């Protein structure tokens, strides 16, 4: 089996974000034949504007689209803001949904996981993110879920939890097993 790349998009821009730490833990937990790469440019993307979405989109948009197109699969790692998708991630979805029917995310295997402060760990945001990416054309793997309450981490980095690392390894294994 050749090497596979999973691109993670993190729905929080904060450097010390627990979801960013969860993405780091995913990279740590990856099976030997899988490279997990975190995309760090979501904050550089302008708000979606169809006037800007031309054959020559803003450079930050081109970089996002290229990174997603080059990946074998995508793992979204997101918190929940006010009961739904963080704006920076929703904006990324809007850009990635174009051109409709032929976007970088079209038919790309994609899963959504994350952690949030609430006792349900971000379930609403994760469900909304799956729905939005599905409409955008991604092949969302609904069987992959991880909505982890922040309190379950007890103040530790997610990679310090054998249970979380094991779950992430299983998630990545299932995600890359999807047809590419």
C-alpha positions in Angstrom: 0.0 0.0 0.0 1.4 3.4 -0.9 1.5 6.4 1.3 -1.7 8.3 1.8 -2.2 11.9 2.8 -5.0 13.1 5.1 -5.4 16.9 5.2 -6.9 18.2 8.5 -8.8 21.5 8.5 -9.1 22.9 12.0 -12.2 25.0 12.8 -10.3 27.1 15.4 -7.7 29.7 14.6 -6.3 29.9 18.2 -2.7 28.6 18.4 -3.4 26.7 21.7 -6.8 25.4 20.5 -7.7 22.0 21.9 -9.0 21.1 18.4 -5.6 21.9 17.0 -4.1 19.6 19.6 -6.6 17.0 18.6 -5.3 17.4 15.0 -1.7 17.0 16.3 -2.8 13.9 18.1 -4.3 12.5 14.9 -0.9 13.0 13.2 0.7 11.2 16.1 -1.8 8.3 15.9 -1.7 7.9 12.2 -1.1 4.4 10.8 2.4 4.0 9.3 1.3 4.5 5.7 -0.6 7.7 6.4 0.7 11.3 6.6 -1.6 13.7 8.4 -1.0 17.3 7.5 -2.7 20.2 9.1 -3.7 23.1 6.8 -2.9 26.4 8.5 -4.3 29.0 6.1 -8.1 29.1 6.8 -7.7 32.4 8.5 -6.2 34.0 5.4 -9.2 33.3 3.2 -11.5 36.2 2.4 -15.2 35.8 3.1 -16.8 34.1 0.2 -17.7 36.5 -2.6 -18.8 35.2 -6.0 -17.2 38.4 -7.5 -13.8 37.1 -6.3 -14.5 33.5 -7.4 -13.1 33.7 -10.9 -10.6 31.7 -12.9 -8.0 33.5 -10.8 -9.3 33.4 -7.2 -7.4 35.0 -4.3 -4.1 33.2 -3.6 -5.3 31.9 -0.2 -8.3 30.3 -1.9 -6.1 28.7 -4.6 -3.8 27.3 -1.9 -6.8 25.8 0.1 -8.3 24.2 -3.0 -4.9 22.8 -4.1 -4.2 21.3 -0.7 -7.6 19.6 -0.6 -7.3 18.4 -4.2 -3.9 16.9 -3.4 -5.0 15.0 -0.3 -6.4 11.5 -0.4 -8.9 12.3 2.3 -9.9 15.2 4.6 -10.4 15.2 8.4 -12.2 18.1 9.8 -11.4 18.9 13.4 -13.7 21.5 14.8 -15.2 23.0 18.0 -18.7 24.2 18.2 -19.4 28.0 18.3 -22.8 29.0 19.5 -24.2 25.6 18.6 -22.9 25.3 15.1 -19.9 25.6 12.7 -17.3 28.2 13.4 -17.4 31.0 10.7 -13.8 30.3 9.5 -14.7 26.7 8.7 -18.0 27.5 7.1 -16.2 30.1 4.9 -13.8 27.4 3.9 -16.7 25.1 3.0 -18.2 27.8 0.9 -15.0 28.3 -1.1 -14.4 24.6 -1.4 -17.9 24.0 -2.8 -17.0 25.8 -6.0 -17.0 25.3 -8.9 -20.2 23.4 -8.2 -20.0 19.8 -9.3 -16.2 20.0 -10.0 -14.7 21.3 -6.8 -11.6 20.2 -4.9 -13.8 18.4 -2.4 -16.1 16.6 -4.9 -16.2 12.9 -4.0 -13.3 13.3 -1.5 -13.6 11.0 1.5 -14.2 13.3 4.5 -14.9 12.8 8.2 -15.7 15.3 11.0 -14.4 15.1 14.6 -13.7 17.5 17.4 -14.0 18.7 20.9 -16.0 21.4 22.6 -16.8 22.8 26.0 -20.4 21.4 26.2 -21.2 18.1 27.6 -21.9 16.7 24.1 -18.5 17.7 22.7 -19.7 19.6 19.7 -22.2 17.2 18.2 -24.3 20.0 16.7 -21.4 21.6 14.9 -20.1 18.2 13.7 -23.5 17.3 12.3 -23.9 20.7 10.6 -20.4 20.4 9.2 -21.1 16.9 7.8 -24.3 18.3 6.2 -22.6 21.3 4.7 -19.7 19.3 3.2 -22.1 16.7 1.9 -24.0 19.4 0.1 -20.6 20.8 -1.2 -20.0 17.4 -2.8 -17.7 15.6 -0.4 -18.2 11.9 0.3 -18.8 12.3 4.0 -18.2 9.1 6.0 -21.0 9.3 8.5 -19.9 6.3 10.4 -16.8 8.2 11.6 -17.7 10.3 14.7 -15.8 11.7 17.7 -17.5 14.4 19.6 -15.3 14.7 22.7 -16.2 17.0 25.7 -13.2 19.1 26.7 -13.7 18.0 30.3 -13.0 14.4 29.3 -9.4 15.4 28.6 -8.9 16.5 32.2 -6.6 19.4 31.1 -4.2 17.1 29.2 -3.1 17.1 25.6 -5.3 14.7 23.6 -2.2 12.6 22.6 -1.8 11.8 26.4 -5.0 9.8 26.3 -4.5 6.3 25.1 -8.3 6.1 24.5 -8.3 9.2 22.3 -5.2 8.2 20.4 -6.7 4.7 19.8 -10.0 6.3 18.5 -8.0 8.6 16.2 -6.0 5.7 14.8 -9.3 3.8 14.1 -10.8 6.9 12.5 -7.8 7.4 10.2 -7.7 3.8 9.3 -11.4 3.8 8.3 -11.1 7.1 6.5 -8.2 6.1 4.3 -9.9 2.7 3.6 -12.6 4.6 1.6 -12.2 4.5 -2.2 -10.1 7.5 -3.4 
